[in-house]
Amino acid sequence: MKGSLSVRNIVIAGVLGAIAILLGVTRLGYIPVPTAAGNATIMHIPAIIGGIMQGPVVGAIVGIIFGVSSFLNATVPLFKDPLVAILPRLFIGVIAWLVYVGIRRKSEYLAIGTAAFLGTMTNTVLVLTMAVVRGYMGAEVAWTVAITSGIPEAIVGTIVTLAVVLAWKQIGKGKKSKISEDL
């Protein structure tokens, strides 16, 4: 069952969480862009992959790890607020899983791509909504960030997630990888 927390799920959540932490600590997860946000992030991708591959519990765990890492490494007041840095990240992998499960019978490729895109947009929309609600920025600035950074992040997130998940599942090769045989 996808909602249970098996040893496999704990290990995969730990590995994906470690990747999210590594992306944050090394700053490899932040791509400098000349926009209001200053950086585009790919740190949400492990949470999306966790949700798609192992279900909502793993997706939520990896999302929390990403959020806590973001909170602990924060250099701006916005992300020193746990309601902005941690809470929204809880939903990234959960939404990705819901979308994936809802579409996968029609097309595996479409399901993975849509789940990745909407998982990324979940991060963008919820973080920016909390930032506006908590008074860190106005709605106009949030809209600008969502359009100038959120959409490019979603495109990059979709491409990377498709590459990783398709390789993990070995879709298109007529067989499943050993790591995905119980999925």
N, C-alpha and C positions, 0 to 999 in steps of 0.2 A: 504494500500500500504506500502511496506517495506521501501521505501525511505522517507516517511513523518515523521514528528517529532510530534507524538501525546503525550498526557500527559503520557500514558503508557511507550512510548519510552524514554521520559525524565526521568521518575522514574527509569526504569530499567538501563538506562545509568548511572544515579547517584549512584544506589546501586552497580553496577559492578565497577564503577569508585572508589567508596569508598573502595571496597574490594582490588582493585589494590593499592590504597594509603596505606591501612592498611598493605598489604603484604610488601610494601617498607619501611614504617616507622618502623615497628616492626622487619624488616629483616627476617620475615618468608618466604618471597618470594625469598630469596637467599639461595640456598643449597650449603654449602661449598664442593668443589670437588678438588682433587689434580691434577689440570690441569693448563694450561697456563692462563685460564680465572679466576681461583680462586673460582668462584661461578657459579652454574647453576641457572637459574631463572625460576620461574613459574608465574611471574608477568604479562606475556602476556596473560595468560589463560582467564581472564575476558574479554579482547578485542575479543578473538576468540569466546567465548560464546555469547557475545553481537552481533557479526556479524552473527553467525549461527541462533540465536533465534529471533533477531529483525531487522536484515538487515544491510546494509553498513553504514548508518548514525550513528546508535548506535555503531557499531563496531569501526567507526572512532572516535567518541566522547570518548569512553572508551580508545582507543589507545592513544589519545591526553592526556587524564588524566594520563595514565600510563607514557607517555613520560615527561610530566611536573613534575610529582612526581619524576621520575628518575633524571631529571635535577636539581630540587630543593634539593634533598638529595644526590647529587653526592659527592663522596669522592675522585674521580680521575679526572684529567683534561679531559679525553676522554668524560665523561658524563656531563661535565660542558659546553659542546658545544651543543647548541640547534639543530644544524644540524645532530648531532649524537644521541642525547638523545630523541628528540621530533619528528622530521620529519619522520624517518623510522617507528615509532610506529603508525602513522596515517594509514598505509596500512595493519596492521595485521588483523583487523576485516573485512576490505573490501575484501581482498584476501580470507579469510576464507569463507565469504558469497558467493563470486563468485564460489568457488570450490563446496561448499555445494549445491548451486542452480543448478550447472551444473551436479551433480551426483545423487541428491536425488531421482530421478525417478527410477533409477536402484536399489539402495539399500540405505535405510536411515542410516544403520550402516556404510556402506562404505563411504557415503557422509560425515557423522560427523567425522569419523576417519581421512579421507583424508584431510578434511578442517582443522582439528586440527593440523595435521602433517605439512601441507603446510603453515598454519598461523604461526606456530612456526618457521618454516624455513624462512618465510618472515622476521620475527624479526631478526633472526640470520644473514641472508644474507645482508639485508639492513643496519643494524647497522655496521657490519664489513666492508661492502663496503664503507660506509661513513667514518669510522675510517681510512681506507687506503687512500681514496681520500683526507681527511683532514690532513693526515700525522701523525696520532697518532700511527700507527703501519705499519709494512711492510706486503706485501701480504702473505709471508710465515707464519708469526705469525697468520694472520687472518685465513688462511687455517687450521692451527693447532687448533685454537679455535673453528672453525666451526665443525671440525670433532670430537674433544674430548669433547666439551660441547654442540654444536648445535644438534647433533644427539641424545644424551641422553635427552636433553631438549625436543626435538620433541616427543620422545617416552613417556616421562612422561606427556607432554602436551596432547598427544593423549588419554592416559589412563584417565586422570582427566577429560578432556572435554567430552569423551564418557560417563563417569559415571554421570556427572552433567546433560548433555543435555538429555541423555536417561531417567534419573529420572525425569527431568523437563517435558519431553514430555510423560513420562510413556509408552515408546515404549515397546512392547512385552507383555503388560498387557491387550491389547484389548480396552483401553480407553485412553483418553487424560486427563491430569490434568486440573483443573480449571484455573490455571495460563497460560496454553498454548491453551485454547480453541479457541482463535481467530487466531491461527497460521496456 
